[in-house]
Amino acid sequence: MKTILLIDDDDACRRPTAEWLRRSDWNVFEAADGETGLTLALQHRPDVILCDLLMPRVNGYQVCRSVREHLELRHTKIIVVTGRDYSSDRKSAEEAGADDYLVKPVEFARLEVALQRVVPTKADGARPNLPAAEAFDDDMGTRLKFWGVRGSIPSPGSGTVIFGGNTSCIEVRAGGRIVVLDAGSGIRLLGAALMKEFGPRPIEVTLLITHTHWDHIQGFPFFVPAYLPKNNVRILGYEGAKAGLAMTLSGQMESQYFPIALDEMSGNIVIEEVQGMDFKIGTLRVEACFTNHPGVCVAYKLHTRDGTIVYMPDNETKRRCAPNANGGTMPDKVEDSIAEFIRDVDVLIMDSQYTAEEYATHVNWGHSCVDEVVRVAVEARVKHLFLFHHDPSHDDEFLAQMLVHAREVATSLGGGLTVDSALEGVEVKLGVAAVAAVN
């Protein structure tokens, strides 16, 4: 059933129209002013908005402009209705974003023609109403796959063929859902794999963005499923330090950087800024935690039926007690909250970019020393640690040596922590011991 929103302060016009539309199998929402109408539009994302032009406070022109500024409403059609038939008003409404223009009193026959024009039916050759994308069959249990493991910038070449050169992207299949963690350059390969796997069937994914530094979003313009109308892509994240999530994602696709704008991607893309630190994707519970990294950056914890996964790609792990002015120590609240966040998790994917020697010259850069990461994981009783966010200058041999060192540190601390390095293309099934990529 298609959805329509009526925005009109004239009850005598709005209510009969709403009743006729309901009898014509439309799902109808009503608003008596533009401000309420915009709130309902963002909440319900209607197929069509039927909006009066002259209203107090927020008029029809303002409604049109506001709707066109929201990427979530880029597929919504707007029909302006007004008692004035001036060519200048028509042109202004079109420039504000209206798709059609009707003069009151609106006859239902003319309204039906206008609706057919802006939202054609299947018989007219437009795309039909598509079934909801299928929930993923999770009979195989919870599993994750590394599609991008680097930090800062992709580093392809002969020296990165084992660990991989793409930036951050991980796929998790759990609770009947496909959850993608970050959209670094690795998401391009994931998109191609999903297209091959699903074929003509619709694809539904939820993309969790930890933060909007370029190495975590640069692959999204190359995510092919987002270009097909049959697919649903829900993007969740937190507001950035200078711009909102939608504005940042669209900014990297402006014409001077990329030939296709975000609002030209034909997939059903919904971008939402998360407000709380605990939410659900279907039945899958997700927690978030702020990390030690420049700007607004979070880690995610996925509570699956087979165990917990924490994804913390950008974080600077320090000693949890810092000296105070009196020469004593005081706790670091962020460090303490992170330690609690990762306590007893089954899989921890954590920023381990530097060796101890490198970290000495990179303090306060927002990335961690591998020795400290292992220590924190052991103290938190983590079961399986994956070293992540590999430095672009570290080749395969260097990363293999870092892994050997990390395992030695874990052994010296006791506690039975399993340590591996994230490798592009490796799949891990929760509850099953992962085979070490480098021995």
N, C-alpha and C positions, 0 to 999 in steps of 0.2 A: 504494500500500500504506500503510495506516494504521500509526502508530507508537505503541507502548505501553512505558512504563517501569515495571518491577516493583521496589519498594523493600521488602525484607523481610529481617530477619536470620535467619529460619528457613529454611535450605536445603531442608528436607523439604517445605515449602509452596511456596517460590518456584520451584524447578527444575521440578517437574511442571507447574505452571501455565504457565511459560515455554515448555515443550515443546508443550503443547496449543495455546497461542496461535500459535506458529510454524506448526503444522500447519493452523491456521485463517487463514493468510495475514496475520498481523501481523508487523511488524518490531519485534523485542523487544530491549530493553536491560534489564540487571539491575544492581541495587545491593544490597549486604548491609547498608548503613546509610544513615541519612538524609542525612548530610553528602555522601557520594559521590553519592547520588541527586539532590540539588539541583544538583551540578556537572553531572551527565549531563542533567538537565532543561534547564538553560540552554544546554548544548551542542547538544542534538538537538531541543528544543522538541516533545515528543511530543504526540500527540492526547489520550492518556489516561495518567494516573499511577495505578497500583494500589499503594497504600501501606499497610503495616502500621501499626497505631496505637501499639503499645507497643514501642519500640526504645530501646536505650541511647543516650546523648549527644543525638542529635537525634531526637525522637519524631515520630509522625505529625501531631500538632497543629502542631508547629513547621514541618514540611514544608509543610503546607497554608498556613499564614500566609506563609511565605517565597515560595511559588509565587505567591500572590495579590498580593504586593508587587512582582512583576516584570511590567512591561507586556508584555514579550516573550512571557510565558506566559499571557496573559489568555484565550486560546482553549483552553487545556489543561483537560481535565476530570479531576477527582480522585475516585477510588473508594477509600474507606477500608475495610480488612479487619481484623478483630479477633476475638479469642476471647471478648469480653465483649459482652453484649447488654443494656446499661443505657440507659434513655431519656436520662439525663443525658449519657452519652458520645455518643449520636447527636446531641443538640442541640449539644454542644461542638464536635463535628466539623463540623457544618453551619455554626456560627458562625465556625470557623477557615477555611472555604472549600471543604469537601468537597461534591461533587455527589451522592454516593450512599454507602451504608453497607452492608457485607456482614459477616455473622458466620461465622467459621470453625467447622467445615471448609467451605470454599466448593466447592460442586458446580459443575462446568463448565456445566451447563445454567443455573444461576442466574447465573453470571458472564456467560454469553452474553446473557441477558436484560438484565442491568445495562449491559453495553457497548452493546447496541442502544438502550438508553434514553438514555445520555449522548452517544453518537455515532451517531445514526440513519443508516441507509443512504438512498440516493436514493429507494427505494421507499416510505419512510415520509414523504416530503415534505420531508426536510431538504435542504440544499444539497448537490449532488454534489461529488465530488472534481473540482476544476477543473484544466484543463491549465495548465502554466506559461505565464506571459505571454510573448508572442513577443519575440524580440530585434528591435531596430529595424533595418530595412533601411538600411544606410549607403552604398548605391551612389552617393548624391549627394555623398558626402564629408563631412568634418567641418564642422559649422556651429554657430553659437551665436546666441541671440536674447535681447535685453534685454526683460525683463518688468517690472523695477523698478530705478530708477537713483538714487533719493534716499537721503539719510541722515537719521537722527534721527527723522523723523516724516513721514507722507504729506502732500503739499502740493497737493491738487487745486485747480483754479481756472482762471480765464481766462489767468493769467500763466504757466501751466506746461503748456499744451497741446502745445507742440512737443517739449520734452525729456521731459515726463512727470512725474507726481507721486507714483508708487508707490515704496515702499521696496524694498531690495535683493532681486533675484531674477533669475537668468540660467539659461537652458536651454542645454545643450550636447548635441548628438547626435554620438556618436563610438564606434567600436568595437562597433557594434550595440547601444549602450546609450543611455538617456536619463538624463543626469546634471543635476540641478538644484542650482545654487549659491545657497544661502541661501533662506529662506522669509519674506521681507518681504511686504508687502501685494501685491506683483506676482504672487505665486504663485496668487492667486485667479483671475486672468485666464488664467494658464498652465493651471490645472486645467480651466477651462471649455473651452479650446482642445483639450486632450487628450481630453476627453470627446466632443467633436464629431468629432475626427479618428478615434478608435478605435471609437466606437460600441459594439457589443456585445462587442468583443474585449477581453481583459484588458490592463491597463496595468501596466507595471513601470518604476518609477523609483528612482533612488538620489539621495537628498538629502544634500548635503554642507553642514554648518553651520560657518561660520567661527568664530562665537561666539554667545552667547545674549543679547546686548543686544536689546532689544525690537524694534528696527527690522529685525532679521534673522530673527525667528521669529514675528512677530505675524500673519502671513498664514496660517500652517499650519492653524488651526482652520477656515479657509474653503477649504481645498484639497479639492474635491469627490471626486476619485478615492480619497482615503483613507477615504471612507465606504462604499465598495462592496466586498463580500467577494471579488469576482473579481480585485481589484487588489492588487499587491504594492508596498509603499513601504518602502524600506530607508533609515534615517536614520543617518548617520555624523557624528561630531564628537568633540570632546575635553571632558574633565571640566572644569566651570566652577570658579571660585574658591570658591564657597560651596555649590554643589549639583551633582549629576550631571546629565548631559544629559537623561535621561528625566524626572527630577524637575522640572527647569526647564520642559520642554515641557508636562508635565501640570499644573504649577502655574498657568500662564496660562489653563488651561481649568477651573480649580476653579469651583464653582457661583457664587461671589460675582462672578466675572468673565465667565463664559461658560456658557450653558445646557446644553452637552454636554461630558461629561468625555472625556479622551483615550482611556480604556479602553472607551468606548462607541462609538468609531469602528470600523466593522465591517470595514474593510480589513485586509489582512494587513500589519500595521505592525511592523517590527523596528527597535529602537533600539540602536545599538552605539557604545560609546565606544572610539575608536581608540587604540591604545597606541603604535604605531610612527609614524614620519614618512614611511613609504614603503609603499604598499599597492596592491592591484589591485581594480578593479571589472570582473569578467570578465577580458578581456584588456587592458583599459585601465589603464595604470600611472598612479598618482597620488602626488605628493609633497606634503608639507606643510612649512610654515616658520612659526615664531612671528614675530609682528610687534610694532611699537611701538604698543600700544594697551592701555588699562586692562583688567585681568583676563586671562583666557586667550583669546587670539585668534590665529588662524592664517590663512595664505594657502594656496591650493591651486595646484599645477601639474599640468595634464593633458597627458600625452604621447600625442598622437594620431598616426595614420598620416600626417596632412597637416601636422603641426607642433605646437608647444607653445602652451598657453594658461595664463597665470597670472592668477588672480583674487585681488586683494589689496584688498578694499573698505575696510578700516579700518586705517590705518597712518600714523604720523607720521614723515615723512622729514626728517632733520636733516643737517647737515654731518657727515661720517663721522669727523672728527677733533675731539675736544673738548679744551679746555685742561686741563692737569693742575696739581697744586699747585706744580710747579717752573716754570710758565710755558710749558712745551712742549706737545706734543699727544700724545694717545694714541688708538688706534683704538677705535671702538665696535663690539663683537662682533656685536650685533644688526644694526646697519647693514651691516656687512660680509657677514653671512650673507644678508641680503636682497638686496644687490647681486649676490652670486653666484647666488642663487636665480633672479633675473630675467635673468641674462646670456644673450644671444642668443635670447631667446624670440620667437616669432612674433607673439603677441598678449598685451599686458599691459593688464589692466583694473585701474586703481589709484586709490586714494583721492586726490582732488585738490580738496578741499572749499573751500580758502581762496585768496584772492589774497594777495600778499605783505603788503599793508597790513592785511588781516584777520588774517593769521597772527601778526603782531606782538602782538596782544592775545589770542591763543589758543594760545600755546606750552604744551606739555604737556597739551593737551586730547585728544591721540591722533589728530589728523587733519593732513593735509599741505597745504603751500603748492604751488600749481600750478607755480611756477618751479622749485622743488626737484625735483618729480616729473619734469618734463621733463629737467632736468639728469641725474638718476639714470638715466633711461631711455636718454638719449643715451650716457652713459658705459658702460652695460651692453650697448650695441649692440642694443637692442630694435628690432624692425621696425615694429610698429604699437602705439601707445599710445591707450587709451581713457580719458579723464577720467571719474571715477566718484564716487559718493557725494555728489551735488550737494546743497548746503546748501538747506534748505527755504525760506530767505528769498531765494534767488536765482531771479529770474524768467527767462523765455526770453531777453529782451534782455541781461540781465546775463551769462547763461551763454554766449551767442553772443560777447560781448566777451571773456570769459575764454578761449574757444577761439581767437579771433583772436590774442590775446596769447600763448597757449601755442605756437601755430604760429610766431610771430615769434621766440620764444625758441629753439625748435628749429632754426630756420633760422640764427640767429646762432651756434649751437653747432656746426653742421655735423653730418655723420653720416647724413643721409638719413632721419631718423625721421619716420614718418607719425603725425600727431596728429588724433584725432577726439574728440568728446564722446559718451558713451553716451546713446542716445535710446531711449525706450520704443518697442517694436515693431519696431526695426531688427534685421535678421538679417544676420550676417556669415559668409561661407564662407571657410574657410582656403585660402590659395593664390590667392584672387581679391581684387584690390584693392577695398576697401570704398569706396562713394561717400560723400563727406563729407556729413553731415547739415546742417551750416550752413556756408555758404561765406564 
